[in-house]
Amino acid sequence: MKIKVYQLNSFAKVSGGGNPAAVVLNAENLSQEMMQETAKIIGVSETAFVMASEKANYRIRYFTPVSEVGLCGHATIAVFSLLKELKIIRDGEYFLETAAEVLKVMISGKEVLMDMQKATFYNHIDASIVADTLNISPEDLMDGPYPQVVSTGLKDLIIPLKSKAILDGIVPDFRKIERISEMNGIEGYHLFALDENVTAWTRNFAPLLGIPEESATGTASGALAAYLYCHGLLRENQKRDLIFRQGESMGRPSEIRVVMTASDKDIERIQVGGSVMDITRFDLEI
């Protein structure tokens, strides 16, 4: 069977940067096994399969090379950017059915912003255990806030580091990260270091999903925004519009924008967005 595949770089800061995602439109006739095989052959971190929905404008299923996941930010940005590029949709608001719930997506010009699920905070994980999996000292982690599991769609362990130099120098032990991820029911690790010029620099490791390192992670960026806000780590001028940089260590510079609406009592809304570059198309036989 021949499948038409589009590939795009989401959150790209320059051509060749960002996080590659694959998109298959009109995927109603593909079985789950065919979707998984397609994602495995393509080999990018996530492939999005777009189909009709009775609840929303579109339904999307997301597959890594090894498993299905409930939501993927950069693949969602890719889908709606592609639909606009193909003139199937225009600027405006749309609704997306995922495995978990229906989310709102806004398109304006080149930017796509997607609503995240309400932030949920889970358990802390001991700093010494986390440091061991990253081959660093516990003293390299930021004083105060602990590594904590947070979700705005997928569970990630948010890990605060003292500096970008420490972040850049990490050579992780993927087997240990996979074991900790499995034990705690999380997708992976999302590491960050604060910065004067952007909100934070980040790296993301998800070996349990077949993704050793990811160059731009939308859902984890939503979780990080909630973590920073709730731990009082944002400057006053950052509390609505946050910019995260990721992918530098992989030679794929990425920029992720988070728009947050919050009160003293609660985070009311988190939107994650960006744009795409380098759209290509190819046919795949499965």
N, C-alpha and C positions, 0 to 999 in steps of 0.2 A: 504493500500500500504506500502511495506517495503522499507525503505531508508537506505542506508549505510552511516554512519556518521563517520568522523574522528575528533578528538579533540586534539589540540596542545596548548602548552603554548608559546606564542610569546614574544620575548624580555626577556626571563627568564635569570636571573643572576645565579640562582641555581635551582635545581629540586624543583618543587612546586611553583616557582616564576613565574614572567611574567604575561601575560594577556591571559586567555584562549579564543581560537577562535574555532568554529566548521567549518568544510569544507564538502561540499557535491559535489562530482565529477559527471560529466555526467548528469547535471541537466536540460537538454533541455526539458524533458517531464513534468517538474513540473510547475504548474500554479503559478501565483503570490500569490494566496490565500494559496496554499500548502506550498510555501516557507515561508510565514509569519507564518503559523501554526507550521511548523517545527522549526523555530527560537524561537517561543514562548515556545514550549515544551522543547527544549534544554536549554534555559534560560541563555546562556552566553551572553556577551555584543554584539557580532556580530557573525552571521553565514554567510559564503561565499558560494554561489552557482556558480559552475564553468561550463561553457558551451562553445561550439564552437563559433568562431567569423569569420565574413567575413573581418574584418578590422585588426585583430591582431592574435596572437597565441591563446589567450583565451579571453573570456568575463566573467566578474564576476559581480554578483549582491549581495549586502550586506544588511542583515536585522538584526536589533536589535529585542528584544522581542516584540516591539510595532510598529515598522515602518521600511520602507526601507530607507537607506541612500546612498548617491552617491559614497562614497569612504570610505574605512577603511584601515588604514595602517597595524595594527597588524594582521588583517585577510588576507591581501595580503601577508605578510611575511609567514603566516601559509600555504597559498595555494602553493606558489612556493617552500617552504621547503618540503612540503608533496610530491609534484610532483617529486622532486629530490630524496627524500627518497624511493619512489616507482619505481625509475629508469625510469620514463616517460620522464624526461628531464635531461640534464646535465649542467655543468657550461657553462655560456655564457649569451648573451643578448636575452631578449624576450619582446614582446609587449602585453600590457594588455588593453582591451577595458573596460572602466567603463561607468557609466551613463553620465559623463561629457566629457571625452575625452580619447584618447589613450595615455597610459603612458609606459615608458620604465622600465624594471626590469632587474637587473644584479645579477647573481648568481656566487659566488666564494667560494668553500668549503662549510662551514656551514653557511655563511652569505648571506643574501638576501638584496640588496639595491634597493629601488624603487624611481623613479623620482616623485617629487611633482609638482603640478601645480604652475605656476608663482605666487609669493606672491602678494596678494592684501590687501591693508589697508583700513579699513572702519572707522566708527565713534568711538570717545572716549565715555566712560560712566563715569559719575561723581564718584569720589572716595568714597564719603560719601554714595552714593546709593549702590555701590559694597560692602563696608565694612559692611553695615547693613545686607546684605544678608548672610554674612559670620560670623556674630556675633563677629566682631572685631572693633577696632577703625580705623578711616581714617589715623591716625598717624602710624598705623602698615604697611601701604603701603609705598613703596619706594618713596623717594623724587625725583621729576623730571618727569620721564615718567609716563603717565597716563594709566589706563586700556584702552585697545583698541581692537577692533574687527579686527582680521587678518585671512586670509584664504590661505592655500596652497592646498585646496581641499574641506575643510569644514570650516565654519565660527566658530571661537572660540574667546571668550573674554580673552585676555592675561592680567594677573593680576600680577604686580610686588610687592613682599613682602620684608620687610627689612631683615628678617632672617629665617633660617630653623626652629628655635624654634617656631616662629609665624606660619609658614606653618604647622608644625606638630600638633600644638595645635588647629587648626581650627575645629569647629563643625558647619557645615553650616546649613542654613535654606533652605532645598530643595524646599519648596513651593515658597519661594521668588526667588530663582535662576530660577526655572521653569518659573515664571512670567516674569522676566527680559529677559530670553532667548527667550520666545515667543514674547515679545514686540519688540525685536531687531533682530529677525530672525536669531538667532545663535544656534549652537548645544549645547554649554555649556561653562563652565569656565575652563581655564587652568592657574593654579597658579604656580609661580616659586619663588625660592630664590637662589641667586648666591652663589657659594661656591669655596673655594680655590682648592679642590681636584678634583671636576668635574665641568662641565660648570654650571649646575644648578640642584637643586632638584625640583621636580614638583608634583602636584596633579591635578586631572581632575574630574570635576563634570558635569554630563549631565543628570539630572533627566527628562528633557523633552523627551529624547529618551528612558526612562526606565532604565537608567544607573546612579544610585546615585553617585558612584565613580568608576573610571576605573584605573586599576593598571599599564597600559602602553598604551600610545596613540600616534600612529605614525603621523597622519595628524596634530594634535595639536603641535607635536614636530617640524614639519616643519615650522609651523606658528610662534612658539616661536623663532626658529633660525633667521627667518627674522626680528622679532621684536627686538631681541638683537642686531643684526647687525645694523639696521637702527637707533637705539637709542644710539649707541656707547657704549654698555655694555659688549662687548667682549674684552678680552685681546688679544694682537697681536698673540700669539701662539694658540688661540682658533678659529681664523677666518675661518679656513677650516674644521677642525675636531672637532666636538662638542659631548660631552657625557652628556646625561640627565639620572638622576636616578629617578625612580617613583615606587609606589607600596609599599614603606616601611610601610606606615600607615595601609596597608591592610594585612601585613604579606606576601606579594607577591613581593619580590624585583625584580626590572626590570632595564635593561640598554638599552637605545636607542641611537644609533649613528646617527649623522647627518653630511653629507659631503656637504659643501657649496662652490660654486664657485662664486666669486663676484669681482666686480671692484669698483672704487671710485664712479661710477655713478649708478650702478645697481647690483642686485643679479641675476646672470645668470642661476644658477642651484642649486636646493636643492634636495638632496637624503636622504632618511630616511631608516635605516636598522637595522638588528639584526639577531638573530638566534632563534631557537626553542628548546624546550625540552618536554619530557613526551608525546609522541604520543600514543594515544589510538584509538580503533575502536569499534563501536557498531552499531547495527541495530535498527531502529526506525519505529514503525508502526504509520501511520497517516491516 
